[in-house]
Amino acid sequence: MIRAPSSPPRSAQASSISAGREYSNGAAFIAGHAERALRVRQFLRVVRRSAHGRAFGGGNCRRSAFPLASAPVTPAIRIVGHHCCAIGRGEDIVHSSSRRECHSGATAALRFAWGRTIGVLAVVGLVALCAGSSIAQAQGAYPSRPIRLVVSFPPGGGLDIIARLFADKMTPMLGQPVVVENRAGAAGAVAGKQVASAEPDGYTVLVASNSMIINQIMNPKSGLDTERDLYAVASVAPQAIIIVTAPDLKVSSLKELIDVARTRSLNFGTPGPGSIPHLLFEQFLSTLPGVKMTHVPFQGAGPALTGIMTNQVEVGSVTLPPSVGLVSANKVRGIAVTTAARSKALPQIPTTTEAGFPAVVGTAWCAFFMPAKTPQAIADRLGAVFLQVAAMPDVQERLGKLGFEPTTTPGEQFRRELAQEIKTWTTVVEKVGLKRQ
């Protein structure tokens, strides 16, 4: 990283949400009836005391002597006027000024209200029990069908490599197939919008790079807001950027490339407009007065490398992993990598810092996103699975040989870094003068 939601059904989630709502309503219902039952018991105590002449000072009931005269009315008992009690419901009220009648009526009212409350408590308790069971079943059932990893670039690129490696490992871990689907276009925005609009049930996951947020910055009307529409659950195996040249361009270093660019016009290819390789190369060019190159965007690192091998473009800025085999076979020439240290996969290629350009340092991360409203328990579970796969020794060894960096970032930390990176790349886009659409 540069230092500079045809959707599947939501039965499990819907069951969980419904159960939670029933539980919440049931709890409120219990609280209400418990309060009314308490008021009935307080009322009976007062009435019983009045029958022996202790509460009202003997004789007739007095409004001022009745301690509950301002209390809320229960369904069974109302305090009305200057009478000590009224028994009934609605307007069908029987008034009594006799202490004995009042006492016996209140006793009946208590039995009615208390019996009703006990029944309600039993029913709501059963509802709450069933609701808790539904919640546990809904969460425990995940996943119950295949999970799709939607990759934001074509097959052959770094994201595609990671997605397919992780899918193979996740399938036996989750007990369900994990399939890879490539949806290239607009530096990740096409796949991003597809996943953002998918059902937030945990069965559609986006595999994207920071190219997606740069495209968002450059195209504010694209309809995708990463922080609003998506939920990042993990970041794994960042990729260095490598600057390569076509076989027919006789240069072997950044200095020689710059010297040639000052004498004639060159084209440079990238995985797409707004991609990390594109922006880093534009940042590099902005430090070279008098050097101009024409950008030729491709839909992914694989197609860009093909264009370089066939001399469609003279220079390329692409992610490192899909370049390793081609550089090793001398089908393209590696000039520099954008990491602080040399890559273990291509240790013979110097860094941009070694070449005299320390500001041109950055990586393309690989992150997993889910629709913004995905239940937290599902997002956390899948995020943990991604980190578990990334920590497997055989996975780390393979990714290292392919040119990926052996680092991971949990979801909570990555979401904080993502917010800061959006600000950083916004500044870079403005600095290099890239046109917003």
N, C-alpha and C positions, 0 to 999 in steps of 0.2 A: 504494500500500500504506500503510495507516495506520502512522504512526510511533508509536506507542504500543506372481486372476487367472481347443449344437451348435457345437463348436470346430473350427477348421480344422486340417488335418494339420500335423505338425511334422517333415516329412521332412528338411528341410535342417538344422535344429537337431539332430535325433537323429543324423544322419550325422556332424555335427561332434563331438558329445559322444562317440559310439562311437569315432570315429577318434582323438580325444584320449586316451581310455582305453587303446586298443590301443597307442598310442605310448608312454604311461607305463609300461604293463606290459612292453612290449618293451624299454624302456631298462633296467628293473630286471633283466630276464632276461639281457641282455647283460652287465651288471655282475657278476651271479652267476657266469656261465660264464667270464668273464675272470679272476675271482679264482681259480676252481678250476684253470684252465689254468696260472696262475702257480704255484700250489702243486705241480702235477705237474712243472713244469720244475725247481723247487727240489729236489723229491724225486729226480729223475734225476741232478742234479748230485751229490747226496750219495752215491747208489748207485754212480755211476761212480767217484767217488773211493774208495769202500770196496773196489771190485774191485782197486785197486792198493795197498790197505792203508793209505790215508791218513786215511780218515774214522773208522774204528773201532779203529785201533791194531793191525790185524792180527787173525787168529783169528776167533772168533765175534763176532756182532753184540752190542752192548751197549745196553740200554735207555737208560742214562745218556749214551751217546755219540751218540745219534740226535737231531739238533736239531729234528726235526719231530714228535716223539712226542706232543706235546700239540696238534698242529694239527688242524683239522676234517677229517673223512674225506671223500675224493672218491668218486664212484661207481665208479672203476676201481681205486683203491689204498687199502688200509687199513693202518694201523700197529697191530699187535697184539702183546701180550705182550712177550717178550724177543726176538722175531724181527725182523729188519730190515724185512721187507715181507710183504704178503699180497696176492695178485692175484685178482681176481674181483669178484662182486657179491653183496649180501645175505649168506646163510650159506654160499654155495658158494665157500669160500676155500681157496686152496692156499698153505700155509706153506712157507717155504724158509729154511734156515740157510746155504745155499751162496751165496757172494758172486756166482759166475758166474750161477747160476740166478736169484738176486735181480736181477742186472743185466739179464739178457735179459728177465725177466718185467716188470720196470719199464719197459723200452724198449717192449715191446708195449703195456703199459698207457698209456704216454704217447701212442703213435701212435693208440690208440683214443680217448682223451679229447681230444687235440688235434684230431683229425679231426672228432670230434663237435662240438667248440666252434666250429670254422671253419664247419661247416654251419649251426649255430644262428645265428651272427653273420650269415650271408648271408640266412637266412630272415627274421630279425627286422629286418634292415636294409631288406628289401623291404617288410615290414609298415609300418615307420615311414615309408617313402617314400610308400606308398599312403595312410597316415593323413594325412600332410601335404597330399597332393593332395586328399583328401576334405574337409579343413578349408577349404582355399582355395576349393573348388567350392561348399561350403555357404554361405560368407559372400559369395562373389561372385555367387551366384544371387539374392540379395535385392535388390529384391522380384520375385517371380515370379508374383504374382497381385494383385488389387485390395486396397487398404488402406482400412480403415474409420475415419473420424473420428466417434466417438460424442460428441455434444454433450449436455451435462447440462441444457440448458434448451430450451424450444420454439423453433420458427422465429421470426425477427423480432427476437430479442434480440442483444446485443453479441457473445456467444460464437458464435452462429450466423452472424453477419456475418463474423467472422474465419475460422471454419472453412470457409465456402464460398469466400471469397477465396483462402485458402491452398490449398484443394483444387484450384482451377483452375490455380494456379501449379505445384503439385507434380506433377500428372499428367504433363506433358511432361518434367519434370526426372527423374522416376523411371521413366518408360516404362511405367507401370501406372496404371489408373484409381484415383483417390482419391475415395471417396464419403462423403457426410455423412449421418449417421443421428442423429435427435433422440430422446433418452430422458430426458424431464423427470421430475422428482419428487424430493421430499425435499431440495431445495436442492443437488442434484447427487449425492446418495448413491445413487440408483437407478442412474444411469449409472456411477458409481464402482464399485459392486459388480459390475456387468456386466463391465466391463473388467478388474477385479481377478481375476475368475474365468475370464477368457478364456485361450486358449492363449498362452503367452509367446513368440510367434514373430515379433512385429513387425508383424502385420497388423491389430491392433486398438489404437486410440489414443483416449484420453479427452481431451476438451476441456472444461476445468472452470475455475471461479473459486474464490476463497477462501471463497465461500459453503459449499463442500463441507466445509472444515475446521471452520467454525463449527457446521455441522450435526453434525459428529462430536463436537464439544465438548458441544453441547446434548443429544445423543443417544448417550451412550457405549455403549449396547447395540445400536446400529444395525447392527453387524457389519462396519463399515468402519473400518480404521485406515490413513489415507493414507500415512504413512511406512512402515508394515509391508507393505501390500498393493499399493502402487503405486510407480512409479519416475518421478520428474519429469525430463523431458529438456530443457525450455525454457519460458520465460515471455515473452510478447510483448504489446505494445499494451495497457497497463492502461487502465481506463475510470474517469472521474470519476463521482461520484454527483451527481445533480441532484434538488433538491426542487422539485416542481411542484404547481400547484393546478388545480382544475377551473374551467372558464370562468365558472361562476355564482358562484364565491367571489371576492368583490371585494377582493382583497388583492394587493399588488405587492411586498412585502418580507417578510423573516422577522419583523421587528418587528410589522408589521400582522397577520401570521398568528398570532403569539403573543397579541396583544391579543384577537383573535376567539376563540381557543381558551380564553381565560380567561372568556369570557362564555357559551359553549355547547360542547357535546360535538361533537367532530369525529372522523371516521374517516380513517385513512391506509392506503393500499395499497402493497404492496411485491412484488417478484418471488417472494417465498416466505419462510416462517419460517426464520430462521437465515441468510438471505442478507446480503451486505454492506450493501446499502441498508437492510435491516431493522435491523441492529445499529447502524449509524451513526445512524439516526433515533431509535432507543431511547436511544442515548447522548446525543443532543441533548435529548430530552425529560427525561432524568434531571437536566439542569442547570436545569430550569424549574419551580420550586416552584408548585404550584397548577394546573399545566397537565396535562391528561390527554387522551389520544387513544386510540381503539380500533383495534387492528391488524386489517387485512383482508388476508390473504395471497392472492396469485394465483400461478399457475404460470408465471412468467416476466415479463420487463419488458413484452413486447408486450401480453399480457392485462391487466396492471396499467394500462398507459397507456389501453387501451380503456375500462377501468372509470372512469378519471379523466375522459376525454373525455365519457363518457355520464353523468357525475355520480353514479355508483354510490358513489364515495368522493370526499371533498372535497380530500384531499391525497395526494400520492404521493412516494415516495422510490425512484428507479429509476436504472439506469445511463444515462449521457449519450447514447451513440451512437443508440439507437433513439428518443430524444426530440428530436433535433436538428430533424428535419423538422416535427414537430408543434409545437414551440415557435416555429419560424420562421413557421409558418402560423397562429399564434395559436389553435391548437386546444386547447392547454394552456398554462398560464402558468409560465414559469421564474422561480423565486424566488432560488435560490442553488446554486452548485456547490461540491463538497468538496475541490477541489484547492487547492494553495498559490497558484497563479496562475490567472487567468481562462482559459477554454478558447478556443482559436482558432476553434473551430466556432461558439461562441456568445459572442462577446466582450462582448456587452451584459449578460450575466448576472453579477452580483457573486459573489465567493467567500464562504464561510461566515466566513472570517477578517475580511473587510471588513464583514460584517454583525454582527460582534461576538462570534463564537463560534469562536475559534482552535483549540479542542480538537477540533472536529468536522471533521477532515481525514482523508481516506483515499481509496483507489481500489480497484477490483475488478480484480485481474489476470486475464489469460487464460493458462492454462498447459496444456501437453501432457504427459500421463502415459501410461505403458505398464505392463503387468503386472510385478510386482516381479521375477520371474525371467527377464525378457527378456535375451538375451545382450548383453553390454556393447557389442560391436562394432555390433550392429544399433541399439541405443539411441543410441549416439554418432552414428551415421550419420544417423538420422532427426532427432536434435536439431540437427545441423549444417544440415540441409535447412530446418528451421523458421526458424532464424536467417538463413539465406541469403534466404529468401522475404521475411522481415521487413525486410531491408536493401535490397530493390529500391526504387528511387526512385518508381516509379509506385504501389507498394503503400503506401509511407510517405505519399505525397501523398493517396491516397484515404482512408487511415485517419485522417489529420489532419483532412480535411474532414468525416469522419463523427463526429469527437469523441474519437478514441482518442489516447492519449499516445504519442509516437514513441520509446519506449524498449524495450529487450529485455534479458533476463537469461539467460545460459547455464545449462545444467543443474546443474553443480557448485555455482555460486554460488546459484542459486535453491533448491537443496535445503537449503543452510545457512540461507537466509532463511526458508524454510518452517518449519523446526524452531523458529526464534525466533518466528515469527508465531503458531504454535499456542499458545505460552506467552502471548503478548500478548493474543490474543483470549480465552483462558481467563480472564485477569484482567478483561477488559471484561465478559464474560458475567456474572461474579460481581458486578461493581460495579453494573451496571444491574439486577441482580436477575431476570434471565431464568430461567424455570423449566426445569430439565433433565428430560428424560423417561427 
